[in-house]
Amino acid sequence: MSLHKPYTDVPGTTIFDADQARKGYHLNQFCMSLMGPENRARFKADERAYLEEWPMTPEQREGVLARDYNKLISLGGNVYFLAKIFSTDGLSFQQAVSTMTGMTPEAYVQMMVNGGRSPEGNRYIGEKP
């Protein structure tokens, strides 16, 4: 029996719930492996070979190689685990998250300093403003 998830109709939002956690388990475990310096070195030396050691889906592997964080979130990735990838690449959280918005890091900072994104277009589809 499927649970009712009232949060599934928020445009542009993926909630990391139990279903997402199950879907992204191996992806997130791979990310956590990057906490070890020896694993980061192995990953950086041959990303494809290192990814093949993890029972992820082909889509998850390709998302990692492309550094497509939005895709990885849709495939069960949790941004706090994905942070291990962009940290391995030498990116700050701010730099990586800006790529997820299509903004430059500077534009992203300005948006956040100015109060964040507008709620317009980002409400529940069934919600009345």
C-alpha positions as CSV (number, residue, x, y, z in Angstrom):
1,M,0.0,0.0,0.0
2,S,1.4,3.4,-1.0
3,L,1.5,6.2,1.5
4,H,-0.1,9.5,0.7
5,K,2.6,12.0,0.2
6,P,1.2,15.5,0.1
7,Y,4.7,17.0,-0.5
8,T,5.1,15.4,-4.0
9,D,3.4,18.3,-5.8
10,V,5.9,21.1,-4.9
11,P,7.5,22.1,-8.2
12,G,11.2,21.6,-8.4
13,T,11.4,19.9,-5.0
14,T,12.4,16.3,-4.2
15,I,11.9,15.3,-0.5
16,F,14.4,12.8,0.8
17,D,12.0,10.3,2.4
18,A,12.2,6.6,3.0
19,D,11.5,5.7,-0.7
20,Q,14.3,8.1,-1.8
21,A,16.6,6.7,0.8
22,R,16.1,3.1,-0.5
23,K,16.5,4.2,-4.1
24,G,19.8,6.0,-3.3
25,Y,21.3,3.7,-0.7
26,H,24.3,2.6,-2.8
27,L,24.8,6.1,-4.3
28,N,24.9,7.6,-0.8
29,Q,27.2,4.9,0.5
30,F,29.6,5.6,-2.4
31,C,29.5,9.3,-1.5
32,M,30.3,8.5,2.1
33,S,33.3,6.4,1.0
34,L,34.9,9.6,-0.2
35,M,35.4,10.6,3.4
36,G,38.5,8.4,3.3
37,P,41.6,10.0,1.7
38,E,42.6,6.7,0.1
39,N,39.2,6.4,-1.5
40,R,39.2,10.0,-2.8
41,A,42.6,9.3,-4.4
42,R,41.3,6.1,-6.0
43,F,38.2,7.9,-7.3
44,K,40.1,10.8,-8.7
45,A,42.6,8.4,-10.4
46,D,39.9,6.5,-12.3
47,E,36.3,7.6,-11.6
48,R,34.6,5.0,-13.8
49,A,36.6,2.1,-12.3
50,Y,35.8,3.2,-8.7
51,L,32.1,3.7,-9.5
52,E,32.0,0.1,-10.9
53,E,32.7,-1.2,-7.4
54,W,29.4,0.1,-6.2
55,P,26.0,-1.5,-7.1
56,M,24.5,1.7,-8.4
57,T,22.3,2.1,-11.4
58,P,23.8,3.2,-14.7
59,E,21.9,6.4,-14.4
60,Q,23.4,7.1,-10.9
61,R,26.9,6.4,-12.2
62,E,26.4,8.7,-15.2
63,G,25.0,11.4,-12.9
64,V,28.1,11.2,-10.8
65,L,30.4,11.4,-13.8
66,A,28.5,14.4,-15.2
67,R,28.3,16.0,-11.7
68,D,24.6,16.4,-12.3
69,Y,23.5,16.9,-8.7
70,N,19.8,17.6,-9.6
71,K,19.7,14.3,-11.4
72,L,21.4,12.5,-8.5
73,I,18.9,14.0,-6.0
74,S,16.0,12.6,-8.2
75,L,17.8,9.2,-8.2
76,G,17.9,9.1,-4.4
77,G,20.9,11.2,-3.6
78,N,20.9,13.2,-0.4
79,V,22.6,16.6,-0.8
80,Y,24.6,16.1,2.4
81,F,26.0,12.9,1.0
82,L,26.5,14.4,-2.4
83,A,28.6,17.1,-0.7
84,K,31.4,14.5,-0.5
85,I,31.6,14.5,-4.3
86,F,31.9,18.2,-4.6
87,S,34.3,18.4,-1.7
88,T,36.4,15.9,-3.5
89,D,36.3,18.2,-6.5
90,G,37.5,21.1,-4.3
91,L,34.1,22.9,-4.5
92,S,32.4,24.6,-1.6
93,F,28.8,23.8,-0.8
94,Q,27.9,27.3,-2.2
95,Q,29.7,26.7,-5.5
96,A,28.1,23.3,-6.0
97,V,24.6,24.3,-5.0
98,S,24.8,27.3,-7.3
99,T,25.2,24.9,-10.2
100,M,21.9,23.2,-9.2
101,T,20.1,26.5,-9.6
102,G,21.7,27.5,-13.0
103,M,23.2,30.5,-11.3
104,T,26.8,31.6,-10.9
105,P,28.1,31.4,-7.3
106,E,28.0,35.1,-7.0
107,A,24.4,35.4,-8.2
108,Y,23.4,32.6,-5.9
109,V,24.9,34.4,-2.9
110,Q,23.1,37.6,-3.9
111,M,19.8,35.7,-4.1
112,M,20.3,34.2,-0.7
113,V,21.4,37.5,0.9
114,N,18.3,39.1,-0.6
115,G,15.9,36.6,1.1
116,G,16.1,33.5,-1.1
117,R,13.9,32.5,-4.0
118,S,10.4,33.8,-4.4
119,P,7.6,31.5,-3.3
120,E,5.8,32.3,-6.5
121,G,5.6,29.1,-8.6
122,N,7.1,27.1,-5.7
123,R,3.9,26.3,-3.7
124,Y,2.0,23.1,-3.6
125,I,0.2,22.8,-6.9
126,G,-3.1,22.4,-5.0
127,E,-2.3,25.3,-2.6
128,K,-3.9,28.7,-3.2
129,P,-1.6,31.7,-2.7
